[in-house]
């Protein structure tokens, strides 16, 4: 998903005082992952993420407060 949409989503949910759930696939951090046979569309959508995920996550962590789901639910 384009990062501008992620930032917009965070902003809107926070305006509504709603929690935001953020999930990142582990493979999105692996720049050295083996190449898979995927079509061009998938490749163009996925490849850039492996080079920007860490930077994007660091931005979100610096801008927002995060807690685990367990802590949010008070378990």
N, CA, C and O atoms as a Tinker XYZ file with bonds, in Angstrom:
   300  protein
     1  N      0.851000   -1.171000    0.000000    73     2
     2  CA     0.000000    0.000000    0.000000    64     1     3
     3  C      0.900000    1.238000    0.000000    63     2     4     5
     4  O      1.879000    1.281000    0.746000    81     3
     5  N      0.599000    2.214000   -0.795000    73     3     6
     6  CA     1.401000    3.437000   -0.792000    64     5     7
     7  C      1.420000    4.065000    0.605000    63     6     8     9
     8  O      0.400000    4.117000    1.291000    81     7
     9  N      2.600000    4.539000    1.008000    73     7    10
    10  CA     2.769000    5.039000    2.376000    64     9    11
    11  C      1.885000    6.247000    2.657000    63    10    12    13
    12  O      1.485000    6.461000    3.801000    81    11
    13  N      1.579000    7.025000    1.654000    73    11    14
    14  CA     0.700000    8.176000    1.871000    64    13    15
    15  C     -0.675000    7.702000    2.347000    63    14    16    17
    16  O     -1.326000    8.391000    3.133000    81    15
    17  N     -1.120000    6.540000    1.883000    73    15    18
    18  CA    -2.405000    5.988000    2.329000    64    17    19
    19  C     -2.302000    5.476000    3.765000    63    18    20    21
    20  O     -3.252000    5.603000    4.538000    81    19
    21  N     -1.167000    4.905000    4.121000    73    19    22
    22  CA    -0.949000    4.441000    5.493000    64    21    23
    23  C     -1.020000    5.628000    6.450000    63    22    24    25
    24  O     -1.711000    5.572000    7.467000    81    23
    25  N     -0.306000    6.696000    6.120000    73    23    26
    26  CA    -0.305000    7.884000    6.976000    64    25    27
    27  C     -1.711000    8.480000    7.070000    63    26    28    29
    28  O     -2.128000    8.901000    8.150000    81    27
    29  N     -2.436000    8.522000    5.972000    73    27    30
    30  CA    -3.801000    9.038000    5.963000    64    29    31
    31  C     -4.690000    8.183000    6.866000    63    30    32    33
    32  O     -5.490000    8.710000    7.639000    81    31
    33  N     -4.545000    6.862000    6.763000    73    31    34
    34  CA    -5.339000    5.957000    7.591000    64    33    35
    35  C     -5.056000    6.156000    9.074000    63    34    36    37
    36  O     -5.984000    6.209000    9.881000    81    35
    37  N     -3.791000    6.265000    9.436000    73    35    38
    38  CA    -3.436000    6.524000   10.834000    64    37    39
    39  C     -4.096000    7.817000   11.313000    63    38    40    41
    40  O     -4.690000    7.860000   12.390000    81    39
    41  N     -3.986000    8.852000   10.512000    73    39    42
    42  CA    -4.538000   10.161000   10.883000    64    41    43
    43  C     -6.048000   10.074000   11.110000    63    42    44    45
    44  O     -6.562000   10.577000   12.109000    81    43
    45  N     -6.744000    9.439000   10.185000    73    43    46
    46  CA    -8.201000    9.359000   10.282000    64    45    47
    47  C     -8.653000    8.547000   11.502000    63    46    48    49
    48  O     -9.564000    8.959000   12.221000    81    47
    49  N     -8.021000    7.402000   11.732000    73    47    50
    50  CA    -8.398000    6.595000   12.878000    64    49    51
    51  C     -8.126000    7.330000   14.184000    63    50    52    53
    52  O     -8.924000    7.248000   15.118000    81    51
    53  N     -7.012000    8.044000   14.258000    73    51    54
    54  CA    -6.699000    8.791000   15.470000    64    53    55
    55  C     -7.680000    9.937000   15.685000    63    54    56    57
    56  O     -8.033000   10.239000   16.824000    81    55
    57  N     -8.122000   10.574000   14.615000    73    55    58
    58  CA    -9.146000   11.615000   14.737000    64    57    59
    59  C    -10.440000   11.044000   15.317000    63    58    60    61
    60  O    -11.150000   11.723000   16.058000    81    59
    61  N    -10.734000    9.799000   14.976000    73    59    62
    62  CA   -11.935000    9.126000   15.483000    64    61    63
    63  C    -11.693000    8.468000   16.840000    63    62    64    65
    64  O    -12.582000    7.824000   17.397000    81    63
    65  N    -10.477000    8.639000   17.364000    73    63    66
    66  CA   -10.070000    8.034000   18.639000    64    65    67
    67  C    -10.232000    6.512000   18.612000    63    66    68    69
    68  O    -10.684000    5.897000   19.578000    81    67
    69  N     -9.853000    5.932000   17.485000    73    67    70
    70  CA    -9.906000    4.490000   17.294000    64    69    71
    71  C     -8.479000    3.938000   17.228000    63    70    72    73
    72  O     -7.569000    4.621000   16.759000    81    71
    73  N     -8.289000    2.716000   17.693000    73    71    74
    74  CA    -6.949000    2.121000   17.600000    64    73    75
    75  C     -6.619000    1.757000   16.159000    63    74    76    77
    76  O     -7.506000    1.520000   15.339000    81    75
    77  N     -5.350000    1.720000   15.879000    73    75    78
    78  CA    -4.861000    1.314000   14.560000    64    77    79
    79  C     -4.066000    0.035000   14.742000    63    78    80    81
    80  O     -3.177000   -0.032000   15.592000    81    79
    81  N     -4.375000   -0.963000   13.964000    73    79    82
    82  CA    -3.631000   -2.210000   13.995000    64    81    83
    83  C     -2.671000   -2.208000   12.817000    63    82    84    85
    84  O     -3.072000   -2.013000   11.670000    81    83
    85  N     -1.420000   -2.423000   13.113000    73    83    86
    86  CA    -0.390000   -2.389000   12.075000    64    85    87
    87  C      0.260000   -3.764000   11.987000    63    86    88    89
    88  O      0.825000   -4.246000   12.969000    81    87
    89  N      0.185000   -4.394000   10.830000    73    87    90
    90  CA     0.819000   -5.693000   10.619000    64    89    91
    91  C      1.785000   -5.577000    9.456000    63    90    92    93
    92  O      1.457000   -5.034000    8.401000    81    91
    93  N      2.971000   -6.093000    9.670000    73    91    94
    94  CA     3.989000   -6.088000    8.620000    64    93    95
    95  C      4.464000   -7.521000    8.434000    63    94    96    97
    96  O      4.810000   -8.195000    9.405000    81    95
    97  N      4.480000   -7.983000    7.206000    73    95    98
    98  CA     4.984000   -9.319000    6.919000    64    97    99
    99  C      6.499000   -9.354000    7.177000    63    98   100   101
   100  O      7.209000   -8.427000    6.789000    81    99
   101  N      6.989000  -10.393000    7.815000    73    99   102
   102  CA     8.432000  -10.478000    8.062000    64   101   103
   103  C      9.270000  -10.390000    6.779000    63   102   104   105
   104  O     10.367000   -9.832000    6.793000    81   103
   105  N      8.757000  -10.936000    5.681000    73   103   106
   106  CA     9.543000  -10.908000    4.443000    64   105   107
   107  C      9.767000   -9.494000    3.933000    63   106   108   109
   108  O     10.670000   -9.261000    3.130000    81   107
   109  N      8.952000   -8.545000    4.393000    73   107   110
   110  CA     9.089000   -7.176000    3.921000    64   109   111
   111  C     10.380000   -6.518000    4.424000    63   110   112   113
   112  O     10.779000   -5.466000    3.925000    81   111
   113  N     11.032000   -7.144000    5.419000    73   111   114
   114  CA    12.309000   -6.626000    5.929000    64   113   115
   115  C     13.510000   -7.312000    5.287000    63   114   116   117
   116  O     14.641000   -6.857000    5.453000    81   115
   117  N     13.283000   -8.379000    4.572000    73   115   118
   118  CA    14.376000   -9.199000    4.049000    64   117   119
   119  C     14.765000   -8.780000    2.638000    63   118   120   121
   120  O     14.160000   -9.213000    1.657000    81   119
   121  N     15.773000   -7.941000    2.552000    73   119   122
   122  CA    16.234000   -7.472000    1.241000    64   121   123
   123  C     16.932000   -8.577000    0.458000    63   122   124   125
   124  O     17.045000   -8.501000   -0.765000    81   123
   125  N     17.398000   -9.601000    1.165000    73   123   126
   126  CA    18.145000  -10.685000    0.517000    64   125   127
   127  C     17.309000  -11.934000    0.302000    63   126   128   129
   128  O     17.850000  -13.024000    0.116000    81   127
   129  N     16.016000  -11.782000    0.327000    73   127   130
   130  CA    15.170000  -12.953000    0.150000    64   129   131
   131  C     15.341000  -13.548000   -1.246000    63   130   132   133
   132  O     15.612000  -12.828000   -2.207000    81   131
   133  N     15.181000  -14.851000   -1.349000    73   131   134
   134  CA    15.312000  -15.472000   -2.670000    64   133   135
   135  C     14.235000  -14.963000   -3.616000    63   134   136   137
   136  O     13.111000  -14.679000   -3.203000    81   135
   137  N     14.580000  -14.856000   -4.847000    73   135   138
   138  CA    13.629000  -14.416000   -5.866000    64   137   139
   139  C     12.625000  -15.532000   -6.131000    63   138   140   141
   140  O     12.989000  -16.701000   -6.261000    81   139
   141  N     11.361000  -15.146000   -6.206000    73   139   142
   142  CA    10.303000  -16.098000   -6.526000    64   141   143
   143  C      9.827000  -15.829000   -7.946000    63   142   144   145
   144  O     10.013000  -14.742000   -8.493000    81   143
   145  N      9.224000  -16.823000   -8.510000    73   143   146
   146  CA     8.636000  -16.641000   -9.835000    64   145   147
   147  C      7.250000  -16.027000   -9.646000    63   146   148   149
   148  O      6.285000  -16.726000   -9.337000    81   147
   149  N      7.169000  -14.730000   -9.833000    73   147   150
   150  CA     5.896000  -14.022000   -9.712000    64   149   151
   151  C      5.716000  -13.161000  -10.950000    63   150   152   153
   152  O      6.672000  -12.874000  -11.671000    81   151
   153  N      4.492000  -12.760000  -11.181000    73   151   154
   154  CA     4.253000  -11.954000  -12.375000    64   153   155
   155  C      4.774000  -10.526000  -12.167000    63   154   156   157
   156  O      5.080000  -10.124000  -11.044000    81   155
   157  N      4.866000   -9.791000  -13.236000    73   155   158
   158  CA     5.448000   -8.447000  -13.210000    64   157   159
   159  C      4.706000   -7.522000  -12.250000    63   158   160   161
   160  O      5.328000   -6.736000  -11.535000    81   159
   161  N      3.379000   -7.615000  -12.235000    73   159   162
   162  CA     2.586000   -6.747000  -11.350000    64   161   163
   163  C      2.948000   -6.991000   -9.891000    63   162   164   165
   164  O      3.167000   -6.040000   -9.140000    81   163
   165  N      3.014000   -8.264000   -9.479000    73   163   166
   166  CA     3.380000   -8.590000   -8.096000    64   165   167
   167  C      4.792000   -8.107000   -7.782000    63   166   168   169
   168  O      5.050000   -7.578000   -6.701000    81   167
   169  N      5.688000   -8.289000   -8.718000    73   167   170
   170  CA     7.066000   -7.887000   -8.501000    64   169   171
   171  C      7.163000   -6.372000   -8.301000    63   170   172   173
   172  O      7.878000   -5.905000   -7.415000    81   171
   173  N      6.450000   -5.618000   -9.117000    73   171   174
   174  CA     6.492000   -4.166000   -8.996000    64   173   175
   175  C      5.850000   -3.680000   -7.704000    63   174   176   177
   176  O      6.241000   -2.642000   -7.170000    81   175
   177  N      4.871000   -4.420000   -7.200000    73   175   178
   178  CA     4.207000   -4.039000   -5.956000    64   177   179
   179  C      5.016000   -4.441000   -4.725000    63   178   180   181
   180  O      5.027000   -3.716000   -3.730000    81   179
   181  N      5.689000   -5.582000   -4.782000    73   179   182
   182  CA     6.366000   -6.108000   -3.604000    64   181   183
   183  C      7.818000   -5.675000   -3.462000    63   182   184   185
   184  O      8.260000   -5.389000   -2.349000    81   183
   185  N      8.549000   -5.619000   -4.523000    73   183   186
   186  CA     9.981000   -5.348000   -4.433000    64   185   187
   187  C     10.313000   -4.026000   -3.749000    63   186   188   189
   188  O     11.200000   -3.999000   -2.895000    81   187
   189  N      9.635000   -2.927000   -4.091000    73   187   190
   190  CA     9.988000   -1.666000   -3.409000    64   189   191
   191  C      9.762000   -1.701000   -1.901000    63   190   192   193
   192  O     10.439000   -0.990000   -1.158000    81   191
   193  N      8.820000   -2.519000   -1.443000    73   191   194
   194  CA     8.537000   -2.585000   -0.008000    64   193   195
   195  C      9.712000   -3.137000    0.776000    63   194   196   197
   196  O      9.934000   -2.731000    1.917000    81   195
   197  N     10.466000   -4.049000    0.193000    73   195   198
   198  CA    11.567000   -4.648000    0.938000    64   197   199
   199  C     12.690000   -3.644000    1.165000    63   198   200   201
   200  O     13.568000   -3.885000    1.994000    81   199
   201  N     12.682000   -2.550000    0.462000    73   199   202
   202  CA    13.729000   -1.548000    0.628000    64   201   203
   203  C     13.266000   -0.343000    1.437000    63   202   204   205
   204  O     14.087000    0.501000    1.796000    81   203
   205  N     11.980000   -0.244000    1.731000    73   203   206
   206  CA    11.484000    0.928000    2.457000    64   205   207
   207  C     10.752000    0.582000    3.750000    63   206   208   209
   208  O     10.389000    1.486000    4.502000    81   207
   209  N     10.531000   -0.683000    4.027000    73   207   210
   210  CA     9.752000   -1.075000    5.205000    64   209   211
   211  C     10.382000   -0.585000    6.493000    63   210   212   213
   212  O      9.688000   -0.027000    7.343000    81   211
   213  N     11.672000   -0.780000    6.655000    73   211   214
   214  CA    12.346000   -0.373000    7.891000    64   213   215
   215  C     12.236000    1.141000    8.095000    63   214   216   217
   216  O     11.940000    1.605000    9.197000    81   215
   217  N     12.469000    1.884000    7.058000    73   215   218
   218  CA    12.381000    3.350000    7.140000    64   217   219
   219  C     10.959000    3.795000    7.499000    63   218   220   221
   220  O     10.770000    4.680000    8.333000    81   219
   221  N      9.987000    3.186000    6.874000    73   219   222
   222  CA     8.588000    3.539000    7.140000    64   221   223
   223  C      8.192000    3.181000    8.572000    63   222   224   225
   224  O      7.516000    3.960000    9.244000    81   223
   225  N      8.610000    2.009000    9.037000    73   223   226
   226  CA     8.289000    1.604000   10.402000    64   225   227
   227  C      8.949000    2.538000   11.411000    63   226   228   229
   228  O      8.318000    2.917000   12.397000    81   227
   229  N     10.193000    2.912000   11.188000    73   227   230
   230  CA    10.875000    3.847000   12.089000    64   229   231
   231  C     10.123000    5.181000   12.146000    63   230   232   233
   232  O     10.008000    5.785000   13.213000    81   231
   233  N      9.622000    5.628000   11.022000    73   231   234
   234  CA     8.838000    6.871000   10.998000    64   233   235
   235  C      7.590000    6.725000   11.871000    63   234   236   237
   236  O      7.316000    7.581000   12.711000    81   235
   237  N      6.841000    5.650000   11.675000    73   235   238
   238  CA     5.613000    5.443000   12.441000    64   237   239
   239  C      5.907000    5.318000   13.936000    63   238   240   241
   240  O      5.167000    5.851000   14.763000    81   239
   241  N      6.994000    4.610000   14.284000    73   239   242
   242  CA     7.352000    4.451000   15.692000    64   241   243
   243  C      7.748000    5.775000   16.335000    63   242   244   245
   244  O      7.536000    5.974000   17.531000    81   243
   245  N      8.323000    6.678000   15.548000    73   243   246
   246  CA     8.730000    7.971000   16.099000    64   245   247
   247  C      7.544000    8.932000   16.231000    63   246   248   249
   248  O      7.587000    9.865000   17.033000    81   247
   249  N      6.509000    8.707000   15.460000    73   247   250
   250  CA     5.378000    9.636000   15.426000    64   249   251
   251  C      4.213000    9.214000   16.330000    63   250   252   253
   252  O      3.479000   10.063000   16.836000    81   251
   253  N      4.048000    7.918000   16.528000    73   251   254
   254  CA     2.896000    7.403000   17.266000    64   253   255
   255  C      3.336000    6.519000   18.427000    63   254   256   257
   256  O      4.456000    6.009000   18.452000    81   255
   257  N      2.426000    6.349000   19.392000    73   255   258
   258  CA     2.655000    5.438000   20.510000    64   257   259
   259  C      2.036000    4.093000   20.166000    63   258   260   261
   260  O      0.882000    4.023000   19.741000    81   259
   261  N      2.799000    3.031000   20.348000    73   259   262
   262  CA     2.326000    1.689000   20.059000    64   261   263
   263  C      2.294000    0.859000   21.327000    63   262   264   265
   264  O      3.126000    1.042000   22.217000    81   263
   265  N      1.340000   -0.052000   21.413000    73   263   266
   266  CA     1.281000   -1.045000   22.481000    64   265   267
   267  C      0.935000   -2.371000   21.831000    63   266   268   269
   268  O      0.453000   -2.421000   20.699000    81   267
   269  N      1.190000   -3.447000   22.567000    73   267   270
   270  CA     0.814000   -4.762000   22.059000    64   269   271
   271  C     -0.700000   -4.916000   22.163000    63   270   272   273
   272  O     -1.357000   -4.185000   22.904000    81   271
   273  N     -1.238000   -5.856000   21.429000    73   271   274
   274  CA    -2.676000   -6.127000   21.519000    64   273   275
   275  C     -3.012000   -6.593000   22.931000    63   274   276   277
   276  O     -4.052000   -6.227000   23.479000    81   275
   277  N     -2.137000   -7.396000   23.517000    73   275   278
   278  CA    -2.341000   -7.868000   24.883000    64   277   279
   279  C     -2.466000   -6.687000   25.847000    63   278   280   281
   280  O     -3.377000   -6.661000   26.675000    81   279
   281  N     -1.573000   -5.722000   25.750000    73   279   282
   282  CA    -1.644000   -4.544000   26.626000    64   281   283
   283  C     -2.887000   -3.710000   26.334000    63   282   284   285
   284  O     -3.526000   -3.216000   27.263000    81   283
   285  N     -3.236000   -3.549000   25.082000    73   283   286
   286  CA    -4.428000   -2.777000   24.715000    64   285   287
   287  C     -5.687000   -3.375000   25.325000    63   286   288   289
   288  O     -6.569000   -2.653000   25.790000    81   287
   289  N     -5.762000   -4.704000   25.318000    73   287   290
   290  CA    -6.923000   -5.388000   25.868000    64   289   291
   291  C     -6.860000   -5.525000   27.383000    63   290   292   293
   292  O     -7.832000   -5.937000   28.017000    81   291
   293  N     -5.710000   -5.178000   27.961000    73   291   294
   294  CA    -5.556000   -5.251000   29.414000    64   293   295
   295  C     -5.434000   -6.677000   29.935000    63   294   296   297
   296  O     -5.873000   -6.983000   31.044000    81   295
   297  N     -4.844000   -7.532000   29.138000    73   295   298
   298  CA    -4.687000   -8.952000   29.550000    64   297   299
   299  C     -3.368000   -9.186000   30.269000    63   298   300
   300  O     -3.080000  -10.310000   30.678000    81   299
